[in-house]
Amino acid sequence: MHSKWLNRKYFNTMAYKISTDCVACGTCIDECPVGAISEGEHYSIDPEVCIECGTCEGVCPSGAISL
């Protein structure tokens, strides 16, 4: 099992989150390597799927994603 998954499960580390600053451009969805991001009125990241790679945060043009 991947060590980040173990860390989150047993040590309560947090997955990335998307704030209400999200403009729903879709850039993060296209870049997420594990498909953890879902569309909606505001996009969201599934903490059970997120591997904390930071790719989404790096590509977000509105700065709406943080750890």
C-alpha positions as CSV (number, residue, x, y, z in Angstrom):
1,M,0.0,0.0,0.0
2,H,1.2,3.5,-0.8
3,S,2.8,5.3,2.2
4,K,0.7,8.5,1.7
5,W,-2.5,6.4,1.9
6,L,-1.2,4.8,5.1
7,N,-0.3,8.2,6.5
8,R,-3.7,9.7,5.8
9,K,-5.5,6.6,7.1
10,Y,-3.6,6.2,10.3
11,F,-2.3,9.7,11.1
12,N,-5.2,11.8,9.8
13,T,-3.2,13.8,7.3
14,M,-5.4,15.9,5.0
15,A,-6.0,15.6,1.2
16,Y,-6.0,18.7,-0.9
17,K,-9.2,20.8,-0.8
18,I,-10.9,23.2,-3.3
19,S,-12.2,26.5,-1.9
20,T,-15.1,28.5,-3.2
21,D,-12.6,30.5,-5.2
22,C,-12.8,27.7,-7.8
23,V,-14.0,29.0,-11.2
24,A,-14.8,25.4,-12.5
25,C,-12.3,25.7,-15.4
26,G,-11.6,21.9,-15.4
27,T,-7.8,22.3,-15.4
28,C,-7.4,20.3,-12.2
29,I,-9.6,17.4,-13.4
30,D,-7.5,17.0,-16.5
31,E,-4.3,16.9,-14.5
32,C,-5.2,14.7,-11.5
33,P,-3.4,11.4,-12.0
34,V,-5.9,9.4,-9.9
35,G,-9.2,10.9,-10.8
36,A,-9.9,12.3,-7.3
37,I,-11.6,15.5,-8.5
38,S,-15.3,15.7,-9.2
39,E,-17.3,18.4,-11.0
40,G,-20.2,20.1,-9.5
41,E,-21.3,23.6,-8.6
42,H,-17.9,23.7,-6.9
43,Y,-15.4,21.1,-7.7
44,S,-14.3,18.7,-4.9
45,I,-11.5,16.3,-4.1
46,D,-12.2,12.9,-2.7
47,P,-9.9,12.5,0.3
48,E,-10.0,8.7,0.0
49,V,-8.6,8.9,-3.5
50,C,-6.3,11.9,-3.3
51,I,-2.6,10.9,-3.1
52,E,-1.4,14.4,-2.1
53,C,0.8,14.8,-5.2
54,G,0.1,18.5,-5.5
55,T,-0.4,18.5,-9.2
56,C,-3.9,20.1,-8.9
57,E,-2.6,22.9,-6.7
58,G,0.2,23.7,-9.2
59,V,-2.1,24.0,-12.2
60,C,-5.1,25.9,-10.6
61,P,-5.3,29.3,-12.2
62,S,-7.4,30.8,-9.4
63,G,-5.3,29.5,-6.5
64,A,-8.4,27.7,-5.1
65,I,-6.6,24.4,-4.2
66,S,-4.6,23.9,-1.0
67,L,-3.5,21.2,1.4
